[in-house]
């Protein structure tokens, strides 16, 4: 029988600094302690989860004194829901720590010569900024510890009525019953609540991710600054009679919904890739506008989740691209073509490459919608597409824009960029750690000439970073 380790608690630690990824740190006898759930200035007791010779990691379990900087979170679900981990930090401090995180990661992992980092571009909207929310419905409501203790002492038993909201932090099968989420404009909460109440009133089962049973599964709500709303109700299996009743109810109660969809997902995961939604109302897409450029957003399209900051991000990319109308611009991981189209007026030609065929189809539509005749989009892997014959046909790139997913660029693509030898690269990243890794590889031929973080998601740990590189 495996011997259980005794829990180690460190008492009265003063939190002195921010570390990364939402953790803060303290020091005890020269040993670094990484702490989750605390901010600089707190004095806490810490339950250790990992304990090494020169560092340890744990969670704050008792507060002797709160930091003078600490704010009262504005959301009643803070700390239980998996999002918005930094609501207790003033926004100015959030920006300070995010900028510090980017600087630390690029220096520690990248180990390349860096210019002075430009001030982070903070968000003017710190709530109601998301244009897309994905809600989960589940048959197991997450019960916070204090509520569970009260129920246990009173002998009360939780009835499995289901819940609508977000996954509880650390649980894939339990859902936090959300009353009000502050991330998206109304009527997002009213729509979710209406669907939840309908299912409960008609005794329709909420989804169980363990048994893969249940009817009501997910809800995706997207909106735009142009006033359009897309609602996609995701169900585990078809029930035509109830689907008709529910969609009729949504149309009656929320006439502002411009596109209403129903998707049947019988898979054992929540991914909607490859699933075709049924259009109940509207044309199946909504349209967003950044500056004068308009973008079609279909149900499965990727689009920057914060339109307000996306506009600022794209302006920064355009500035770093240093276009004068004579350059061929390659937009890698181009998605629906939003960045390339945004840069198109200053470019001779836009060449977009994206591995998802549906996104390329949307990119072509978006180019047509905006009258961008000099943009061409190709479906496939950059490494396979960009050969000598392709360059001969489309022209070698003068500027490369690369905006990869969190995993960063594949090493083969980095090698391909080194072969291309474009005079200028703008690298947009949602994960500075993988960006730093790639910069170290690109250092063979490129030097970093500009670096500027952008905060796309206030109150969260996420940070975008834009780097300009020039051929040595």
C-alpha positions as CSV (number, residue, x, y, z in Angstrom):
1,X,0.0,0.0,0.0
2,X,1.4,3.4,-1.0
3,X,2.3,5.6,1.9
4,X,0.3,8.8,1.9
5,X,2.5,11.9,2.1
6,X,1.7,14.3,4.9
7,X,0.3,17.6,3.8
8,X,2.8,20.5,4.1
9,X,1.5,24.0,5.0
10,X,3.7,27.0,5.0
11,X,2.4,29.7,7.3
12,X,2.4,33.5,7.1
13,X,4.1,33.9,3.8
14,X,4.2,37.4,2.3
15,X,3.5,37.4,-1.4
16,X,6.1,39.6,-3.0
17,X,5.8,39.4,-6.7
18,X,3.9,38.1,-9.7
19,X,5.4,35.0,-11.3
20,X,3.4,33.9,-14.5
21,X,0.2,32.1,-15.6
22,X,-1.7,33.7,-12.7
23,X,0.6,32.6,-9.9
24,X,2.4,34.9,-7.5
25,X,5.5,34.1,-5.5
26,X,7.1,34.3,-2.1
27,X,10.5,33.3,-0.8
28,X,11.3,31.3,2.3
29,X,15.0,30.8,3.3
30,X,16.0,31.4,-0.3
31,X,13.5,29.0,-1.7
32,X,10.9,30.3,-4.3
33,X,7.3,29.4,-3.5
34,X,4.8,29.7,-6.4
35,X,1.3,30.5,-5.1
36,X,-2.0,30.1,-6.7
37,X,-4.9,32.3,-5.6
38,X,-2.9,35.1,-4.1
39,X,-1.6,38.5,-5.3
40,X,1.4,40.6,-4.2
41,X,0.9,42.1,-0.8
42,X,-1.2,39.2,0.6
43,X,0.0,37.4,3.7
44,X,-1.1,33.8,3.4
45,X,-0.9,30.2,4.5
46,X,0.0,27.9,1.6
47,X,-0.8,24.2,1.1
48,X,2.0,22.8,-1.0
49,X,1.2,20.7,-4.0
50,X,4.8,20.2,-5.2
51,X,7.9,20.5,-3.0
52,X,11.4,20.5,-4.6
53,X,14.8,21.3,-3.2
54,X,14.9,24.9,-4.5
55,X,11.2,25.6,-5.3
56,X,7.7,24.7,-4.3
57,X,4.2,25.2,-5.6
58,X,1.0,25.5,-3.7
59,X,-2.4,27.1,-3.2
60,X,-3.4,29.9,-0.7
61,X,-5.7,28.3,1.9
62,X,-5.9,31.1,4.5
63,X,-5.4,34.9,4.4
64,X,-3.9,36.6,7.4
65,X,-3.9,39.9,5.6
66,X,-5.2,41.1,2.2
67,X,-3.0,43.1,-0.2
68,X,-3.9,46.8,-0.2
69,X,-4.3,46.5,-3.9
70,X,-6.9,43.8,-3.8
71,X,-10.4,44.6,-5.2
72,X,-13.7,42.9,-4.5
73,X,-14.5,40.8,-7.6
74,X,-17.5,42.1,-9.5
75,X,-18.8,38.6,-10.4
76,X,-20.4,36.4,-7.8
77,X,-19.0,33.3,-9.6
78,X,-15.4,34.5,-9.3
79,X,-13.1,31.7,-8.1
80,X,-15.6,28.9,-9.0
81,X,-16.0,29.5,-12.7
82,X,-12.9,28.8,-14.7
83,X,-12.6,32.2,-16.3
84,X,-11.7,35.8,-15.3
85,X,-9.0,34.7,-12.7
86,X,-7.8,38.3,-12.1
87,X,-10.9,40.2,-11.1
88,X,-9.3,40.9,-7.7
89,X,-6.5,42.9,-9.4
90,X,-6.8,46.5,-10.5
91,X,-6.7,46.6,-14.3
92,X,-3.5,48.7,-14.3
93,X,-1.8,46.0,-12.3
94,X,-3.1,43.3,-14.6
95,X,-1.4,45.1,-17.5
96,X,1.8,45.6,-15.6
97,X,2.0,41.9,-14.8
98,X,1.1,40.8,-18.3
99,X,3.9,43.0,-19.8
100,X,6.3,41.6,-17.2
101,X,5.3,38.1,-18.2
102,X,6.0,38.7,-21.9
103,X,9.4,40.2,-21.1
104,X,10.4,37.4,-18.7
105,X,9.3,34.6,-21.0
106,X,11.0,36.1,-24.1
107,X,14.3,36.5,-22.2
108,X,14.2,33.2,-20.3
109,X,13.1,31.0,-23.2
110,X,14.0,33.0,-26.3
111,X,17.4,34.2,-25.2
112,X,17.6,36.5,-28.2
113,X,18.6,40.2,-28.3
114,X,15.4,42.2,-27.7
115,X,14.6,45.9,-28.3
116,X,13.0,47.9,-25.6
117,X,9.5,46.5,-25.2
118,X,6.7,48.9,-26.1
119,X,3.9,49.7,-23.6
120,X,1.1,47.1,-23.6
121,X,-2.0,48.0,-25.5
122,X,-4.7,47.8,-22.8
123,X,-8.4,47.4,-23.4
124,X,-10.8,50.3,-23.1
125,X,-13.7,47.8,-22.4
126,X,-12.8,45.5,-19.5
127,X,-16.3,43.8,-19.4
128,X,-18.8,43.0,-22.1
129,X,-16.0,42.7,-24.6
130,X,-16.4,39.2,-26.0
131,X,-18.2,38.6,-29.3
132,X,-18.4,34.9,-28.7
133,X,-19.4,32.8,-25.6
134,X,-19.7,29.0,-25.4
135,X,-22.0,27.8,-22.6
136,X,-22.2,24.3,-21.4
137,X,-25.3,22.5,-20.1
138,X,-24.7,19.6,-17.7
139,X,-26.7,17.3,-15.5
140,X,-24.3,17.8,-12.6
141,X,-24.3,21.2,-11.0
142,X,-21.1,22.2,-9.2
143,X,-21.7,22.7,-5.5
144,X,-19.2,25.1,-3.8
145,X,-17.6,23.7,-0.6
146,X,-19.4,26.0,1.7
147,X,-22.8,25.1,0.2
148,X,-21.9,21.4,0.2
149,X,-21.1,21.7,4.0
150,X,-24.4,23.4,4.7
151,X,-26.3,20.8,2.7
152,X,-24.5,17.9,4.4
153,X,-25.1,19.2,7.9
154,X,-28.8,19.8,7.2
155,X,-29.3,16.4,5.4
156,X,-30.4,18.2,2.2
157,X,-29.9,16.2,-1.0
158,X,-29.2,17.9,-4.3
159,X,-31.7,16.9,-7.0
160,X,-30.1,16.4,-10.4
161,X,-32.0,19.2,-12.3
162,X,-29.1,20.3,-14.5
163,X,-27.3,23.6,-14.9
164,X,-26.3,26.0,-17.6
165,X,-23.1,28.0,-17.5
166,X,-19.4,27.1,-17.6
167,X,-17.3,24.1,-16.5
168,X,-16.2,24.4,-12.9
169,X,-12.5,24.9,-12.6
170,X,-10.8,21.5,-12.6
171,X,-13.9,19.5,-13.4
172,X,-14.9,18.3,-16.9
173,X,-18.2,16.9,-15.7
174,X,-19.6,19.6,-13.4
175,X,-21.1,22.9,-14.5
176,X,-21.3,26.2,-12.6
177,X,-24.8,27.4,-12.7
178,X,-24.2,31.0,-14.0
179,X,-26.7,33.7,-13.2
180,X,-24.9,36.6,-14.8
181,X,-21.8,36.5,-17.0
182,X,-20.2,39.9,-17.6
183,X,-18.2,39.0,-20.6
184,X,-20.8,39.6,-23.4
185,X,-23.6,42.1,-23.9
186,X,-27.2,41.2,-23.1
187,X,-29.3,39.4,-23.9
188,X,-26.7,36.6,-23.7
189,X,-27.7,35.6,-20.1
190,X,-31.4,35.9,-20.9
191,X,-31.0,33.6,-23.9
192,X,-29.1,30.9,-21.9
193,X,-31.6,31.1,-19.0
194,X,-34.6,30.8,-21.4
195,X,-33.1,27.6,-22.9
196,X,-32.3,26.1,-19.5
197,X,-35.8,26.8,-18.2
198,X,-37.4,25.4,-21.3
199,X,-35.5,22.1,-20.9
200,X,-36.3,21.9,-17.2
201,X,-40.0,22.7,-17.6
202,X,-40.3,20.0,-20.3
203,X,-38.2,17.4,-18.3
204,X,-35.7,17.2,-21.0
205,X,-32.3,15.7,-19.9
206,X,-29.2,17.8,-19.6
207,X,-26.0,16.3,-21.1
208,X,-23.8,13.9,-19.0
209,X,-20.2,13.9,-20.3
210,X,-19.4,10.7,-18.5
211,X,-22.2,8.6,-19.9
212,X,-22.6,10.7,-23.1
213,X,-26.3,10.8,-22.6
214,X,-28.7,13.8,-22.5
215,X,-30.4,16.2,-24.9
216,X,-29.4,19.8,-24.0
217,X,-25.6,20.1,-24.5
218,X,-24.1,23.5,-25.5
219,X,-24.9,27.0,-26.6
220,X,-22.7,29.2,-28.7
221,X,-23.7,32.9,-28.9
222,X,-21.9,35.3,-31.2
223,X,-22.6,39.0,-31.7
224,X,-21.0,41.9,-33.6
225,X,-20.6,45.6,-33.2
226,X,-23.0,46.0,-36.2
227,X,-25.8,44.7,-34.0
228,X,-26.1,41.1,-35.4
229,X,-26.6,38.1,-33.2
230,X,-26.0,34.4,-33.9
231,X,-27.3,31.7,-31.6
232,X,-26.3,28.0,-32.1
233,X,-28.2,25.5,-29.9
234,X,-26.2,22.3,-29.6
235,X,-28.2,19.1,-28.8
236,X,-27.1,15.6,-28.2
237,X,-29.7,14.1,-30.5
238,X,-32.7,15.3,-32.5
239,X,-36.2,15.7,-30.9
240,X,-38.0,17.6,-33.7
241,X,-41.1,18.5,-31.7
242,X,-39.1,20.1,-28.8
243,X,-36.6,21.7,-31.2
244,X,-39.4,23.4,-33.0
245,X,-40.9,24.6,-29.7
246,X,-37.6,25.9,-28.4
247,X,-36.6,27.7,-31.6
248,X,-40.0,29.3,-31.9
249,X,-39.7,30.5,-28.3
250,X,-36.3,32.0,-28.9
251,X,-37.5,33.9,-32.0
252,X,-40.6,35.2,-30.2
253,X,-38.7,36.3,-27.1
254,X,-35.5,37.6,-28.8
255,X,-36.4,39.1,-32.2
256,X,-32.8,40.6,-32.3
257,X,-31.4,37.1,-33.1
258,X,-30.4,37.5,-36.8
259,X,-29.2,33.9,-37.3
260,X,-30.6,31.0,-35.3
261,X,-29.0,27.6,-35.7
262,X,-29.4,24.1,-34.3
263,X,-26.5,21.6,-34.3
264,X,-26.8,17.9,-33.4
265,X,-23.6,16.7,-31.8
266,X,-23.6,13.0,-31.0
267,X,-19.8,12.8,-30.6
268,X,-18.1,12.1,-27.3
269,X,-16.5,15.5,-27.2
270,X,-17.7,19.1,-27.5
271,X,-15.8,19.9,-30.7
272,X,-18.2,21.1,-33.4
273,X,-15.7,20.7,-36.2
274,X,-17.2,18.9,-39.1
275,X,-20.8,19.3,-37.9
276,X,-23.2,21.2,-40.1
277,X,-25.7,23.4,-38.3
278,X,-29.3,23.6,-39.5
279,X,-30.3,27.2,-40.2
280,X,-33.6,28.0,-38.5
281,X,-33.6,31.7,-39.1
282,X,-31.3,34.1,-41.1
283,X,-28.6,33.4,-43.6
284,X,-26.3,31.3,-41.4
285,X,-23.7,33.9,-40.7
286,X,-23.2,37.4,-39.2
287,X,-21.1,40.3,-40.4
288,X,-18.5,42.2,-38.3
289,X,-16.8,45.4,-39.3
290,X,-13.2,46.6,-38.4
291,X,-12.5,50.1,-39.7
292,X,-14.2,50.0,-43.1
293,X,-13.6,46.3,-43.7
294,X,-16.5,43.8,-43.3
295,X,-16.1,40.2,-42.4
296,X,-18.5,37.3,-42.8
297,X,-18.5,35.1,-39.7
298,X,-20.1,31.7,-40.1
299,X,-20.8,29.2,-37.3
300,X,-17.5,27.4,-37.5
301,X,-15.3,30.4,-38.5
302,X,-12.5,31.6,-36.3
303,X,-12.6,35.3,-35.6
304,X,-10.8,37.4,-32.9
305,X,-13.1,37.1,-29.9
306,X,-12.7,40.8,-28.9
307,X,-13.6,43.0,-31.8
308,X,-12.7,46.2,-30.0
309,X,-9.1,45.0,-29.4
310,X,-8.9,43.2,-32.7
311,X,-9.1,46.5,-34.5
312,X,-6.2,47.8,-32.4
313,X,-4.2,44.6,-32.9
314,X,-4.7,44.7,-36.6
315,X,-3.6,48.4,-36.7
316,X,-0.4,47.4,-34.9
317,X,0.3,44.6,-37.3
318,X,-0.3,46.9,-40.2
319,X,2.1,49.5,-38.7
320,X,4.8,46.8,-38.1
321,X,4.4,45.5,-41.6
322,X,5.8,48.8,-43.0
323,X,3.9,48.5,-46.2
324,X,4.2,51.0,-49.1
325,X,2.1,49.4,-51.7
326,X,4.8,47.5,-53.5
327,X,5.1,44.4,-51.3
328,X,3.8,40.8,-51.6
329,X,2.4,39.8,-48.2
330,X,2.0,36.2,-47.1
331,X,-0.6,35.8,-44.4
332,X,0.1,32.4,-42.8
333,X,-2.6,30.8,-40.6
334,X,-4.8,33.3,-42.3
335,X,-8.1,31.9,-41.1
336,X,-11.0,33.8,-42.7
337,X,-8.5,36.3,-44.2
338,X,-9.2,39.1,-41.7
339,X,-5.6,40.3,-41.2
340,X,-4.6,40.1,-44.9
341,X,-7.7,42.0,-45.9
342,X,-7.1,44.6,-43.2
343,X,-3.6,45.2,-44.7
344,X,-4.7,45.0,-48.3
345,X,-4.8,48.7,-49.2
346,X,-1.1,49.1,-48.5
347,X,0.0,45.8,-50.2
348,X,0.6,44.9,-53.9
349,X,-0.7,41.3,-53.3
350,X,-2.0,39.2,-50.4
351,X,-1.3,35.5,-50.3
352,X,-3.2,33.7,-47.5
353,X,-2.6,30.1,-46.5
354,X,-4.8,28.2,-44.1
355,X,-5.2,24.5,-43.3
356,X,-8.9,24.6,-42.7
357,X,-10.8,24.6,-46.1
358,X,-14.0,26.1,-44.7
359,X,-12.0,29.1,-43.4
360,X,-10.4,29.6,-46.8
361,X,-13.9,29.6,-48.4
362,X,-14.9,32.4,-45.9
363,X,-11.7,34.3,-46.7
364,X,-12.5,34.3,-50.4
365,X,-16.0,35.6,-49.6
366,X,-14.5,38.3,-47.4
367,X,-12.1,39.4,-50.1
368,X,-15.0,39.7,-52.5
369,X,-17.2,41.5,-49.9
370,X,-14.5,44.1,-49.5
371,X,-13.5,44.4,-53.1
372,X,-10.0,43.1,-52.5
373,X,-9.0,41.8,-55.9
374,X,-5.3,41.3,-55.1
375,X,-5.9,38.7,-52.4
376,X,-5.6,34.9,-53.1
377,X,-6.2,32.2,-50.5
378,X,-5.0,28.6,-50.5
379,X,-6.1,25.6,-48.4
380,X,-3.3,23.4,-47.1
381,X,-0.2,23.2,-45.0
382,X,2.3,26.1,-45.6
383,X,5.2,23.6,-45.6
384,X,3.6,21.7,-48.5
385,X,2.2,24.6,-50.5
386,X,5.1,27.1,-50.4
387,X,7.5,25.4,-52.9
388,X,9.5,26.9,-55.7
389,X,6.7,26.5,-58.2
390,X,4.3,28.3,-55.8
391,X,6.8,31.2,-55.4
392,X,7.2,31.4,-59.2
393,X,3.5,31.7,-59.6
394,X,2.5,33.9,-56.6
395,X,5.8,35.8,-56.0
396,X,8.2,35.4,-53.1
397,X,7.1,37.2,-49.9
398,X,8.4,40.6,-49.0
399,X,6.5,40.5,-45.7
400,X,5.2,37.5,-43.8
401,X,2.4,37.7,-41.2
402,X,2.2,34.6,-39.1
403,X,-0.5,34.1,-36.4
404,X,-0.3,30.5,-35.2
405,X,-2.4,28.8,-32.5
406,X,-1.1,28.4,-28.9
407,X,1.3,25.6,-29.9
408,X,3.2,28.0,-32.0
409,X,4.8,27.3,-35.4
410,X,5.8,23.8,-36.4
411,X,9.6,23.5,-36.6
412,X,9.2,22.7,-40.4
413,X,7.5,26.0,-40.9
414,X,10.2,27.9,-39.0
415,X,12.8,26.2,-41.4
416,X,10.6,27.2,-44.3
417,X,10.6,30.8,-43.2
418,X,14.4,30.7,-42.9
419,X,14.4,29.4,-46.5
420,X,12.0,32.1,-47.7
421,X,14.2,34.9,-46.3
422,X,11.4,37.5,-46.4
423,X,12.9,40.9,-45.5
424,X,10.3,41.4,-42.7
425,X,8.2,39.1,-40.5
426,X,5.4,40.1,-38.1
427,X,4.8,37.3,-35.6
428,X,1.5,37.5,-33.8
429,X,1.2,35.1,-30.8
430,X,-1.4,34.2,-28.2
431,X,1.3,32.3,-26.2
432,X,4.5,34.2,-25.6
433,X,6.3,31.0,-24.4
434,X,5.9,29.2,-27.8
435,X,6.7,32.5,-29.5
436,X,9.9,32.7,-27.6
437,X,10.9,29.2,-28.6
438,X,10.3,30.1,-32.3
439,X,12.2,33.4,-32.0
440,X,15.2,31.4,-30.8
441,X,15.1,29.3,-34.0
442,X,14.5,32.3,-36.2
443,X,17.5,34.1,-34.6
444,X,19.7,32.2,-37.1
445,X,18.8,34.8,-39.8
446,X,16.5,37.4,-38.1
447,X,16.7,40.0,-35.4
448,X,13.8,41.2,-33.3
449,X,13.2,44.9,-34.0
450,X,9.9,45.6,-32.3
451,X,7.9,44.0,-29.5
452,X,4.5,45.0,-28.2
453,X,2.0,43.1,-26.0
454,X,-1.8,43.5,-26.5
455,X,-4.4,42.6,-23.9
456,X,-7.3,40.9,-25.7
457,X,-8.8,39.4,-22.6
458,X,-9.0,41.6,-19.5
459,X,-9.3,39.9,-16.1
460,X,-7.8,36.7,-17.5
461,X,-4.2,35.3,-17.7
462,X,-4.1,35.4,-21.5
463,X,-1.9,37.8,-23.4
464,X,-1.2,38.5,-27.1
465,X,2.2,39.6,-28.2
466,X,3.3,41.1,-31.6
467,X,6.9,40.9,-32.7
468,X,8.5,42.5,-35.7
469,X,11.6,40.7,-37.2
470,X,14.0,41.9,-39.9
471,X,16.4,39.9,-41.9
472,X,20.0,40.3,-40.5
